[in-house]
Amino acid sequence: MFIDHSPIIDGGVILISSFLFWIIHVPQYKGVYVAYVIVFMNGLIFALLFYSTGSLIPATLAHAIYNVGIGIYFAHKHIKEQNHPNR
């Protein structure tokens, strides 16, 4: 809808989309400030994937892959903490 008008408009739409992605996802990370930057960068990557391909499929797949990866990371971290509670 807003793609291929001009570089300025396209850039603005990509930044707005990334910001909206950030707003939706930031409450999950209460106080983890590094995560705030990562979430915005993910939104930017996903928006650029959509912009460059014209399809939501690559962005959706990238989001799913990221979610699986972060899920594995936190599951591993949780299991490690359960096995070694004093570390």
C-alpha positions, -999 to +999 in steps of 0.1 A: +000+000+000+027+025+010+056+008-009+075+022-039+063+058-036+097+074-028+127+065-007+117+090+020+081+077+023+092+041+021+119+047+048+093+065+070+069+036+066+096+011+075+105+030+106+069+034+117+063-003+111+094-011+132+083+012+159+048-004+160+065-038+162+086-025+191+055-011+210+037-045+207+067-066+219+084-044+245+061-051+274+074-087+274+109-075+283+102-054+314+134-035+322+157-055+299+170-025+280+192-044+256+161-063+245+144-031+236+171-024+209+170-060+197+132-059+193+134-027+173+162-042+151+141-073+145+112-051+135+134-033+111+147-065+096+112-079+092+100-047+076+129-047+052+123-083+043+087-074+035+098-043+016+124-062-005+102-092-013+067-077-014+056-108+006+049-113+043+061-149+041+099-142+045+092-119+074+069-144+090+094-172+086+122-150+100+100-141+130+092-178+136+129-188+133+138-161+158+111-172+182+123-208+180+159-197+186+151-175+215+129-202+230+157-228+228+181-203+243+159-196+273+149-233+277+186-242+278+193-214+303+164-225+325+175-262+325+211-251+332+199-230+362+178-260+375+208-283+374+232-258+389+211-234+411+241-217+428+258-205+396 
